[in-house]
Amino acid sequence: SKIPSIIEIGNNSVFYVDPYKIDEIRNGISILINDQKLRSELIQNGLMNIKKFSPENILSKYLDVYNNMNN
């Protein structure tokens, strides 16, 4: 879906469509089925993007917030 929270998380690893437009959803699915290059790019971007959400990275971010609050 083309909504802010999904865009923030998905970044450049998602093929965005308007969730309220059935034709756009249908066309998006068709594009992803038929465009292997685009699909591969999105997968590779997703594999890079997911690193932002590793437990170690999330813990580090929480510790930064905690330490900044207590300084």
ChimeraX attribute file (.defattr): number of C-alpha atoms within 10 A of each C-alpha:
attribute: neighborCount
match mode: 1-to-1
recipient: residues
	/A:1	15
	/A:2	13
	/A:3	11
	/A:4	9
	/A:5	10
	/A:6	12
	/A:7	15
	/A:8	9
	/A:9	14
	/A:10	18
	/A:11	14
	/A:12	17
	/A:13	21
	/A:14	18
	/A:15	18
	/A:16	17
	/A:17	18
	/A:18	13
	/A:19	12
	/A:20	10
	/A:21	9
	/A:22	11
	/A:23	12
	/A:24	14
	/A:25	17
	/A:26	11
	/A:27	12
	/A:28	16
	/A:29	13
	/A:30	11
	/A:31	14
	/A:32	15
	/A:33	11
	/A:34	11
	/A:35	10
	/A:36	11
	/A:37	10
	/A:38	15
	/A:39	17
	/A:40	13
	/A:41	14
	/A:42	19
	/A:43	15
	/A:44	13
	/A:45	16
	/A:46	16
	/A:47	12
	/A:48	12
	/A:49	17
	/A:50	12
	/A:51	12
	/A:52	12
	/A:53	11
	/A:54	11
	/A:55	10
	/A:56	11
	/A:57	12
	/A:58	13
	/A:59	12
	/A:60	12
	/A:61	12
	/A:62	12
	/A:63	12
	/A:64	11
	/A:65	11
	/A:66	11
	/A:67	10
	/A:68	9
	/A:69	8
	/A:70	6
	/A:71	5
